[in-house]
Amino acid sequence: SIVRSVAGTVRLVVADTFVDSLDATVAAAVSAPSLDRLDSEDLLAAVREVAATLARLHSHLGEDLVDQSDLPKRRASRAAPWLSRIVPEAATLFAARLHHGEEASARGETVLVHGDLKPEHLLVDGGASTLIDLDSSGSGRASSDLAALVVRLEDSAAAALLLDEYQSRAGPLDEWTWSRDWALASLKFALYHAQHQTQGWRDAVVRIAEADPPPLS
């Protein structure tokens, strides 16, 4: 259904085989680096194409697809209590972030979304970008896709450029919905650091909990 929806407008790699013995899916290989593998100069150039790709993806309404509008909230609802237990000094921040984000589904047009967007799921080759790992795709808010990606971009200039380029193509994002979707995405990203024990993960978790969403303009 997704492939039919975006035919001719967005490059996707979707799983075409499921291997029961490995509990894994198999998809065609794409020879291109992911967004997280690019240096600063290449990243800024790639972000323009990524913004165009996402604008095209979100131009489709995602009709007859799974409703994923509440998926970011469900993920954040699981993340916040767990984070509060292991990083108690930030518990109040996590609770406030979750409370703020839980209002997100009350507003916002739903479109076709990736559902689990991160730099690793965007392959960039020259002037083209390809989306992979679409297991969570469906109908949702465009701002939830953007928030999930922006919160993981360490380069603030790239994050700002992505938002500017996207809005120049798809129209302005709603500030109210953006701040709440960003709150949910930040909880999920903090959980990633804690679960994977990344270098300096405790400081990273607190830094994410204290951060404000990037401005839209």
Accessible surface in RSA format (square Angstrom, percent):
REM  Atomic radii and reference values for relative SASA: ProtOr
REM  Chains: A
REM  Algorithm: Lee & Richards
REM  Probe-radius: 1.40
REM  Slices: 20
REM RES _ NUM      All-atoms   Total-Side   Main-Chain    Non-polar    All polar
REM                ABS   REL    ABS   REL    ABS   REL    ABS   REL    ABS   REL
RES SER A   1    71.70  60.6  39.05  52.1  32.65  75.2  12.95  27.6  58.76  82.3
RES ILE A   2    29.83  17.0  28.68  21.4   1.16   2.8  28.68  20.7   1.16   3.1
RES VAL A   3    80.32  52.9  79.88  72.3   0.44   1.1  79.94  69.5   0.38   1.0
RES ARG A   4   181.16  76.1 161.10  82.1  20.05  47.7  76.64 104.7 104.52  63.3
RES SER A   5    38.73  32.7  18.03  24.1  20.70  47.7  15.60  33.2  23.13  32.4
RES VAL A   6     2.69   1.8   2.69   2.4   0.01   0.0   2.69   2.3   0.01   0.0
RES ALA A   7    73.21  67.3  47.40  73.2  25.81  58.7  54.81  77.2  18.40  48.7
RES GLY A   8    90.34 111.4   0.00   N/A  90.34 111.4  45.48 124.8  44.86 100.5
RES THR A   9    54.23  38.6  42.92  43.5  11.31  26.9  48.99  65.8   5.24   7.9
RES VAL A  10    14.15   9.3   0.00   0.0  14.15  34.1   1.47   1.3  12.68  34.4
RES ARG A  11   123.72  51.9 118.00  60.2   5.72  13.6  58.11  79.4  65.60  39.8
RES LEU A  12    35.68  19.9   6.07   4.3  29.61  74.4   6.07   4.3  29.61  79.7
RES VAL A  13    21.77  14.3  15.22  13.8   6.55  15.8  18.57  16.1   3.20   8.7
RES VAL A  14    55.91  36.8  46.55  42.1   9.35  22.5  48.83  42.4   7.07  19.2
RES ALA A  15    47.93  44.1  18.67  28.8  29.26  66.6  18.85  26.5  29.08  77.0
RES ASP A  16   110.36  77.3  72.13  71.8  38.22  90.4  43.00 101.2  67.35  67.2
RES THR A  17    72.71  51.7  63.22  64.1   9.48  22.6  47.90  64.3  24.80  37.5
RES PHE A  18   109.27  54.7  84.86  52.6  24.41  63.5  84.86  51.4  24.41  69.9
RES VAL A  19    42.39  27.9  39.07  35.4   3.32   8.0  42.39  36.8   0.00   0.0
RES ASP A  20   119.85  84.0  98.26  97.8  21.60  51.1  36.22  85.2  83.63  83.4
RES SER A  21   106.56  90.0  61.52  82.1  45.04 103.7  58.81 125.2  47.75  66.9
RES LEU A  22   129.71  72.2 106.09  75.9  23.63  59.4 110.81  77.8  18.91  50.9
RES ASP A  23   117.28  82.1  97.18  96.7  20.09  47.5  30.22  71.1  87.06  86.8
RES ALA A  24    39.51  36.3  33.50  51.7   6.01  13.7  39.51  55.6   0.00   0.0
RES THR A  25    72.09  51.3  48.41  49.1  23.68  56.4  26.13  35.1  45.96  69.5
RES VAL A  26    73.20  48.2  69.89  63.3   3.30   8.0  73.20  63.6   0.00   0.0
RES ALA A  27    44.78  41.2  20.56  31.7  24.22  55.1  21.96  30.9  22.82  60.4
RES ALA A  28    71.61  65.8  53.30  82.3  18.32  41.7  64.74  91.2   6.88  18.2
RES ALA A  29   105.83  97.3  67.66 104.4  38.18  86.8  76.68 108.0  29.15  77.2
RES VAL A  30    47.74  31.4  23.30  21.1  24.44  58.9  26.37  22.9  21.37  58.0
RES SER A  31   115.58  97.7  83.84 111.9  31.74  73.1  53.68 114.3  61.90  86.7
RES ALA A  32    23.62  21.7   1.64   2.5  21.99  50.0   6.96   9.8  16.66  44.1
RES PRO A  33    64.07  46.7  53.34  48.6  10.74  39.0  63.27  52.2   0.80   5.0
RES SER A  34    15.41  13.0  12.91  17.2   2.50   5.8   5.37  11.4  10.04  14.1
RES LEU A  35     2.78   1.6   0.56   0.4   2.22   5.6   0.56   0.4   2.22   6.0
RES ASP A  36    70.92  49.7  36.12  35.9  34.80  82.3  27.29  64.2  43.64  43.5
RES ARG A  37   188.52  79.2 155.08  79.1  33.44  79.6  40.46  55.3 148.07  89.7
RES LEU A  38    36.35  20.2  17.42  12.5  18.93  47.6  19.47  13.7  16.88  45.4
RES ASP A  39    89.65  62.8  76.01  75.7  13.64  32.3  46.82 110.2  42.83  42.7
RES SER A  40    71.47  60.4  66.06  88.2   5.41  12.5  32.65  69.5  38.82  54.4
RES GLU A  41   144.61  83.0 133.85 101.3  10.76  25.6  51.46  99.5  93.15  76.1
RES ASP A  42    74.40  52.1  70.86  70.5   3.53   8.4  11.06  26.0  63.34  63.2
RES LEU A  43    16.41   9.1  16.41  11.7   0.00   0.0  16.41  11.5   0.00   0.0
RES LEU A  44    64.38  35.9  64.08  45.8   0.30   0.8  64.32  45.2   0.07   0.2
RES ALA A  45    68.92  63.4  52.75  81.4  16.17  36.8  58.43  82.3  10.49  27.8
RES ALA A  46     5.02   4.6   2.28   3.5   2.74   6.2   4.76   6.7   0.26   0.7
RES VAL A  47     0.33   0.2   0.33   0.3   0.00   0.0   0.33   0.3   0.00   0.0
RES ARG A  48   118.04  49.6 117.35  59.8   0.69   1.6  39.00  53.3  79.04  47.9
RES GLU A  49    34.32  19.7  30.76  23.3   3.56   8.5  10.51  20.3  23.81  19.4
RES VAL A  50     0.12   0.1   0.12   0.1   0.00   0.0   0.12   0.1   0.00   0.0
RES ALA A  51     0.00   0.0   0.00   0.0   0.00   0.0   0.00   0.0   0.00   0.0
RES ALA A  52    11.39  10.5  10.83  16.7   0.57   1.3  11.02  15.5   0.38   1.0
RES THR A  53     0.30   0.2   0.30   0.3   0.00   0.0   0.27   0.4   0.02   0.0
RES LEU A  54     0.00   0.0   0.00   0.0   0.00   0.0   0.00   0.0   0.00   0.0
RES ALA A  55    11.35  10.4   6.40   9.9   4.95  11.3   6.65   9.4   4.70  12.5
RES ARG A  56    90.05  37.8  87.52  44.6   2.53   6.0  47.70  65.2  42.35  25.7
RES LEU A  57     0.97   0.5   0.97   0.7   0.00   0.0   0.97   0.7   0.00   0.0
RES HIS A  58    10.83   5.9   3.95   2.7   6.88  17.6   4.40   4.5   6.43   7.5
RES SER A  59    80.90  68.4  46.01  61.4  34.89  80.4  45.78  97.5  35.13  49.2
RES HIS A  60    39.91  21.8  36.02  25.0   3.89   9.9  25.47  26.3  14.44  16.8
RES LEU A  61    93.87  52.3  83.67  59.9  10.19  25.6  83.67  58.8  10.19  27.4
RES GLY A  62     5.00   6.2   0.00   N/A   5.00   6.2   0.12   0.3   4.88  10.9
RES GLU A  63   123.58  71.0 104.65  79.2  18.93  45.1  40.72  78.8  82.87  67.7
RES ASP A  64   149.44 104.7 102.42 101.9  47.02 111.2  40.72  95.8 108.72 108.4
RES LEU A  65    32.95  18.3  12.64   9.0  20.31  51.0  16.30  11.4  16.65  44.8
RES VAL A  66   101.53  66.8  92.18  83.5   9.35  22.5  99.42  86.4   2.11   5.7
RES ASP A  67    99.97  70.0  80.06  79.7  19.91  47.1  36.35  85.6  63.61  63.4
RES GLN A  68    24.68  13.8  21.64  15.8   3.05   7.3   1.30   2.8  23.39  17.7
RES SER A  69    17.45  14.7  16.16  21.6   1.30   3.0  15.77  33.6   1.68   2.4
RES ASP A  70    58.56  41.0  57.10  56.8   1.46   3.4  11.08  26.1  47.48  47.4
RES LEU A  71    21.67  12.1  21.67  15.5   0.00   0.0  21.67  15.2   0.00   0.0
RES PRO A  72    27.56  20.1  23.66  21.6   3.91  14.2  26.74  22.1   0.82   5.1
RES LYS A  73    51.97  25.4  51.95  31.9   0.02   0.1  24.46  22.0  27.51  29.3
RES ARG A  74   109.91  46.1 105.69  53.9   4.22  10.1  56.83  77.7  53.08  32.2
RES ARG A  75    38.23  16.1  35.89  18.3   2.34   5.6   8.94  12.2  29.29  17.8
RES ALA A  76     0.01   0.0   0.00   0.0   0.01   0.0   0.00   0.0   0.01   0.0
RES SER A  77    42.28  35.7  33.85  45.2   8.43  19.4  27.93  59.5  14.35  20.1
RES ARG A  78   157.11  66.0 140.27  71.5  16.84  40.1  76.17 104.1  80.94  49.1
RES ALA A  79     0.17   0.2   0.13   0.2   0.04   0.1   0.17   0.2   0.00   0.0
RES ALA A  80     4.03   3.7   3.83   5.9   0.20   0.5   4.03   5.7   0.00   0.0
RES PRO A  81    64.00  46.6  55.60  50.7   8.40  30.5  62.70  51.8   1.30   8.1
RES TRP A  82    85.38  34.3  85.16  41.2   0.21   0.5  56.60  30.2  28.78  46.7
RES LEU A  83     0.00   0.0   0.00   0.0   0.00   0.0   0.00   0.0   0.00   0.0
RES SER A  84    27.56  23.3  22.44  29.9   5.12  11.8  16.82  35.8  10.73  15.0
RES ARG A  85   161.88  68.0 134.37  68.5  27.51  65.5  73.51 100.5  88.37  53.6
RES ILE A  86    50.23  28.6  40.32  30.0   9.91  23.9  46.15  33.2   4.07  11.0
RES VAL A  87     0.00   0.0   0.00   0.0   0.00   0.0   0.00   0.0   0.00   0.0
RES PRO A  88    85.94  62.6  72.69  66.3  13.26  48.2  73.39  60.6  12.55  78.0
RES GLU A  89   113.34  65.1  70.68  53.5  42.66 101.6  61.80 119.5  51.54  42.1
RES ALA A  90     1.00   0.9   0.45   0.7   0.56   1.3   1.00   1.4   0.00   0.0
RES ALA A  91    31.50  29.0  29.67  45.8   1.83   4.2  29.95  42.2   1.55   4.1
RES THR A  92   113.99  81.1 107.23 108.7   6.77  16.1  75.93 102.0  38.06  57.5
RES LEU A  93    67.48  37.6  65.18  46.6   2.30   5.8  65.51  46.0   1.97   5.3
RES PHE A  94     1.43   0.7   1.41   0.9   0.02   0.1   1.43   0.9   0.00   0.0
RES ALA A  95    60.77  55.9  51.52  79.5   9.25  21.0  56.76  79.9   4.01  10.6
RES ALA A  96    59.41  54.6  47.62  73.5  11.79  26.8  55.49  78.1   3.92  10.4
RES ARG A  97    32.32  13.6  28.95  14.8   3.37   8.0   5.93   8.1  26.39  16.0
RES LEU A  98    27.20  15.1  27.20  19.5   0.00   0.0  27.20  19.1   0.00   0.0
RES HIS A  99   126.92  69.4 124.64  86.6   2.28   5.8  84.78  87.4  42.15  49.0
RES HIS A 100    62.55  34.2  60.56  42.1   1.99   5.1  42.01  43.3  20.54  23.9
RES GLY A 101     0.00   0.0   0.00   N/A   0.00   0.0   0.00   0.0   0.00   0.0
RES GLU A 102    69.37  39.8  61.29  46.4   8.08  19.2  14.50  28.0  54.87  44.8
RES GLU A 103    71.51  41.1  66.26  50.1   5.26  12.5  27.36  52.9  44.16  36.1
RES ALA A 104     0.31   0.3   0.31   0.5   0.00   0.0   0.31   0.4   0.00   0.0
RES SER A 105    45.51  38.5  17.94  23.9  27.56  63.5   7.00  14.9  38.51  53.9
RES ALA A 106    85.26  78.4  43.35  66.9  41.91  95.3  55.68  78.4  29.58  78.4
RES ARG A 107   115.03  48.3 105.39  53.7   9.65  23.0  51.53  70.4  63.50  38.5
RES GLY A 108    42.62  52.6   0.00   N/A  42.62  52.6  18.06  49.6  24.56  55.0
RES GLU A 109   131.05  75.2 105.38  79.7  25.67  61.1  52.15 100.9  78.90  64.4
RES THR A 110    55.31  39.3  48.30  49.0   7.02  16.7  21.85  29.4  33.46  50.6
RES VAL A 111    10.61   7.0  10.61   9.6   0.00   0.0  10.61   9.2   0.00   0.0
RES LEU A 112     0.65   0.4   0.65   0.5   0.00   0.0   0.65   0.5   0.00   0.0
RES VAL A 113     2.44   1.6   2.05   1.9   0.39   0.9   2.05   1.8   0.39   1.1
RES HIS A 114     0.02   0.0   0.00   0.0   0.02   0.1   0.02   0.0   0.00   0.0
RES GLY A 115    15.49  19.1   0.00   N/A  15.49  19.1  10.29  28.2   5.21  11.7
RES ASP A 116    26.78  18.8  24.96  24.8   1.82   4.3   3.63   8.6  23.15  23.1
RES LEU A 117     2.07   1.2   0.00   0.0   2.07   5.2   0.00   0.0   2.07   5.6
RES LYS A 118    33.88  16.5  33.88  20.8   0.00   0.0   3.81   3.4  30.07  32.0
RES PRO A 119     7.04   5.1   7.04   6.4   0.00   0.0   7.04   5.8   0.00   0.0
RES GLU A 120    67.05  38.5  61.85  46.8   5.20  12.4  35.72  69.1  31.33  25.6
RES HIS A 121    17.04   9.3  17.04  11.8   0.00   0.0   5.62   5.8  11.41  13.3
RES LEU A 122     0.00   0.0   0.00   0.0   0.00   0.0   0.00   0.0   0.00   0.0
RES LEU A 123    20.16  11.2  18.89  13.5   1.27   3.2  18.89  13.3   1.27   3.4
RES VAL A 124     8.54   5.6   5.60   5.1   2.93   7.1   5.60   4.9   2.93   8.0
RES ASP A 125    82.96  58.1  74.81  74.5   8.15  19.3   7.17  16.9  75.79  75.6
RES GLY A 126    68.94  85.0   0.00   N/A  68.94  85.0  44.45 122.0  24.49  54.8
RES GLY A 127    67.62  83.4   0.00   N/A  67.62  83.4  37.85 103.9  29.77  66.7
RES ALA A 128    24.27  22.3  22.45  34.6   1.81   4.1  23.26  32.8   1.01   2.7
RES SER A 129     2.18   1.8   0.00   0.0   2.18   5.0   0.12   0.3   2.06   2.9
RES THR A 130     6.88   4.9   6.88   7.0   0.00   0.0   4.00   5.4   2.88   4.3
RES LEU A 131     0.00   0.0   0.00   0.0   0.00   0.0   0.00   0.0   0.00   0.0
RES ILE A 132    42.70  24.3  42.70  31.8   0.00   0.0  42.70  30.8   0.00   0.0
RES ASP A 133    62.93  44.1  47.12  46.9  15.80  37.4  20.37  47.9  42.56  42.4
RES LEU A 134    15.69   8.7   5.54   4.0  10.15  25.5   6.66   4.7   9.03  24.3
RES ASP A 135   115.95  81.2  79.46  79.1  36.50  86.3  36.68  86.3  79.28  79.1
RES SER A 136    20.71  17.5  18.74  25.0   1.97   4.5   1.68   3.6  19.03  26.7
RES SER A 137    11.51   9.7   1.69   2.3   9.83  22.6   0.26   0.5  11.26  15.8
RES GLY A 138     0.50   0.6   0.00   N/A   0.50   0.6   0.50   1.4   0.00   0.0
RES SER A 139    14.97  12.7  14.97  20.0   0.00   0.0   6.40  13.6   8.57  12.0
RES GLY A 140     1.39   1.7   0.00   N/A   1.39   1.7   1.39   3.8   0.00   0.0
RES ARG A 141     7.43   3.1   6.86   3.5   0.57   1.4   4.07   5.6   3.37   2.0
RES ALA A 142    17.56  16.1  15.40  23.8   2.16   4.9  15.40  21.7   2.16   5.7
RES SER A 143     6.43   5.4   5.04   6.7   1.39   3.2   3.83   8.1   2.60   3.6
RES SER A 144    15.98  13.5  10.21  13.6   5.77  13.3   4.04   8.6  11.93  16.7
RES ASP A 145     2.32   1.6   1.63   1.6   0.70   1.6   0.68   1.6   1.65   1.6
RES LEU A 146     0.00   0.0   0.00   0.0   0.00   0.0   0.00   0.0   0.00   0.0
RES ALA A 147     0.06   0.1   0.06   0.1   0.00   0.0   0.06   0.1   0.00   0.0
RES ALA A 148    22.20  20.4  21.01  32.4   1.19   2.7  22.16  31.2   0.04   0.1
RES LEU A 149     0.08   0.0   0.08   0.1   0.00   0.0   0.08   0.1   0.00   0.0
RES VAL A 150     4.90   3.2   0.93   0.8   3.97   9.6   0.93   0.8   3.97  10.8
RES VAL A 151    22.08  14.5   5.14   4.7  16.94  40.8   9.01   7.8  13.07  35.5
RES ARG A 152    27.88  11.7  15.96   8.1  11.91  28.4   4.64   6.3  23.24  14.1
RES LEU A 153    19.86  11.1   6.34   4.5  13.53  34.0   7.55   5.3  12.31  33.1
RES GLU A 154   176.59 101.4 137.10 103.7  39.48  94.0  59.38 114.9 117.20  95.7
RES ASP A 155    37.16  26.0  27.26  27.1   9.91  23.4  20.21  47.6  16.95  16.9
RES SER A 156    91.74  77.5  81.46 108.7  10.28  23.7  50.10 106.7  41.64  58.3
RES ALA A 157    57.18  52.6  45.45  70.1  11.74  26.7  53.73  75.7   3.45   9.1
RES ALA A 158     0.00   0.0   0.00   0.0   0.00   0.0   0.00   0.0   0.00   0.0
RES ALA A 159     6.37   5.9   6.37   9.8   0.00   0.0   6.37   9.0   0.00   0.0
RES ALA A 160    50.77  46.7  47.09  72.7   3.68   8.4  49.56  69.8   1.22   3.2
RES LEU A 161    32.48  18.1  30.05  21.5   2.43   6.1  32.17  22.6   0.31   0.8
RES LEU A 162     0.45   0.2   0.45   0.3   0.00   0.0   0.45   0.3   0.00   0.0
RES LEU A 163     1.08   0.6   1.08   0.8   0.00   0.0   1.08   0.8   0.00   0.0
RES ASP A 164    75.66  53.0  68.01  67.7   7.65  18.1  23.43  55.2  52.22  52.1
RES GLU A 165    28.73  16.5  27.94  21.1   0.79   1.9   0.98   1.9  27.74  22.7
RES TYR A 166     4.54   2.1   4.54   2.6   0.00   0.0   1.07   0.8   3.46   4.3
RES GLN A 167    28.09  15.7  20.68  15.1   7.41  17.6  12.24  26.0  15.86  12.0
RES SER A 168    88.56  74.8  43.31  57.8  45.26 104.3  49.57 105.6  38.99  54.6
RES ARG A 169   118.14  49.6  79.15  40.3  39.00  92.9  34.03  46.5  84.12  51.0
RES ALA A 170    52.52  48.3  11.36  17.5  41.16  93.6  21.38  30.1  31.14  82.5
RES GLY A 171    26.84  33.1   0.00   N/A  26.84  33.1  22.92  62.9   3.92   8.8
RES PRO A 172   125.80  91.7 102.30  93.3  23.50  85.4 102.50  84.6  23.29 144.8
RES LEU A 173    24.54  13.7  13.05   9.3  11.49  28.9  15.27  10.7   9.27  25.0
RES ASP A 174    63.21  44.3  49.59  49.4  13.61  32.2  34.12  80.3  29.08  29.0
RES GLU A 175   108.56  62.3 103.45  78.3   5.11  12.2  56.74 109.7  51.83  42.3
RES TRP A 176    74.04  29.7  66.73  32.3   7.31  17.2  55.40  29.5  18.63  30.2
RES THR A 177     4.95   3.5   4.95   5.0   0.00   0.0   4.72   6.3   0.22   0.3
RES TRP A 178     3.05   1.2   3.05   1.5   0.00   0.0   3.05   1.6   0.00   0.0
RES SER A 179    23.92  20.2  22.54  30.1   1.38   3.2  19.47  41.5   4.45   6.2
RES ARG A 180    30.78  12.9  30.78  15.7   0.00   0.0   0.00   0.0  30.78  18.7
RES ASP A 181     1.82   1.3   0.09   0.1   1.73   4.1   0.15   0.4   1.67   1.7
RES TRP A 182    12.07   4.8  12.07   5.8   0.00   0.0  11.78   6.3   0.29   0.5
RES ALA A 183     1.41   1.3   1.41   2.2   0.00   0.0   1.41   2.0   0.00   0.0
RES LEU A 184     1.96   1.1   0.43   0.3   1.53   3.9   0.69   0.5   1.28   3.4
RES ALA A 185    11.54  10.6   3.99   6.2   7.55  17.2   9.85  13.9   1.69   4.5
RES SER A 186     0.57   0.5   0.57   0.8   0.00   0.0   0.20   0.4   0.36   0.5
RES LEU A 187     2.91   1.6   2.31   1.7   0.59   1.5   2.91   2.0   0.00   0.0
RES LYS A 188    50.96  24.9  49.34  30.3   1.62   3.9  37.48  33.7  13.47  14.4
RES PHE A 189    25.37  12.7  25.23  15.6   0.14   0.4  25.37  15.4   0.00   0.0
RES ALA A 190     0.61   0.6   0.61   0.9   0.00   0.0   0.61   0.9   0.00   0.0
RES LEU A 191    28.90  16.1  28.90  20.7   0.00   0.0  28.90  20.3   0.00   0.0
RES TYR A 192    73.67  34.4  70.73  40.2   2.94   7.6  36.89  27.7  36.78  45.3
RES HIS A 193    28.58  15.6  28.58  19.9   0.00   0.0  24.83  25.6   3.75   4.4
RES ALA A 194     1.56   1.4   0.00   0.0   1.56   3.6   0.00   0.0   1.56   4.1
RES GLN A 195   108.72  60.8  79.02  57.8  29.71  70.7  19.62  41.8  89.11  67.6
RES HIS A 196   115.32  63.0  89.83  62.4  25.50  65.2  55.25  56.9  60.08  69.9
RES GLN A 197   111.86  62.5  92.22  67.4  19.63  46.7  43.65  92.9  68.20  51.7
RES THR A 198    35.74  25.4  27.33  27.7   8.41  20.0  34.59  46.5   1.16   1.8
RES GLN A 199   185.12 103.5 150.00 109.6  35.12  83.6  62.25 132.5 122.87  93.2
RES GLY A 200    46.99  57.9   0.00   N/A  46.99  57.9  35.48  97.4  11.51  25.8
RES TRP A 201    43.60  17.5  43.51  21.1   0.10   0.2  27.91  14.9  15.69  25.5
RES ARG A 202    98.17  41.2  97.31  49.6   0.86   2.0  44.07  60.2  54.10  32.8
RES ASP A 203   102.88  72.1  98.28  97.8   4.59  10.9  23.17  54.5  79.71  79.5
RES ALA A 204     4.36   4.0   4.33   6.7   0.03   0.1   4.33   6.1   0.03   0.1
RES VAL A 205     0.00   0.0   0.00   0.0   0.00   0.0   0.00   0.0   0.00   0.0
RES VAL A 206    33.69  22.2  33.69  30.5   0.00   0.0  33.69  29.3   0.00   0.0
RES ARG A 207   148.35  62.3 144.62  73.7   3.73   8.9  70.33  96.1  78.03  47.3
RES ILE A 208    18.00  10.2  15.85  11.8   2.15   5.2  18.00  13.0   0.00   0.0
RES ALA A 209     4.32   4.0   0.24   0.4   4.08   9.3   2.78   3.9   1.54   4.1
RES GLU A 210   110.27  63.3  85.58  64.7  24.69  58.8  27.77  53.7  82.50  67.4
RES ALA A 211    38.63  35.5  27.99  43.2  10.65  24.2  37.99  53.5   0.64   1.7
RES ASP A 212   120.00  84.1 102.69 102.2  17.30  40.9  25.77  60.6  94.23  94.0
RES PRO A 213    47.00  34.3  35.54  32.4  11.46  41.7  35.54  29.3  11.46  71.2
RES PRO A 214    35.29  25.7  28.74  26.2   6.55  23.8  34.23  28.3   1.07   6.6
RES PRO A 215   106.07  77.3  89.43  81.5  16.64  60.5  98.63  81.4   7.44  46.2
RES LEU A 216     7.42   4.1   5.11   3.7   2.31   5.8   5.60   3.9   1.82   4.9
RES SER A 217   128.83 108.9  75.92 101.3  52.91 121.9  74.47 158.6  54.36  76.2
END  Absolute sums over single chains surface
CHAIN  1 A    10709.8       8373.2       2336.6       5809.4       4900.4
END  Absolute sums over all chains
TOTAL         10709.8       8373.2       2336.6       5809.4       4900.4
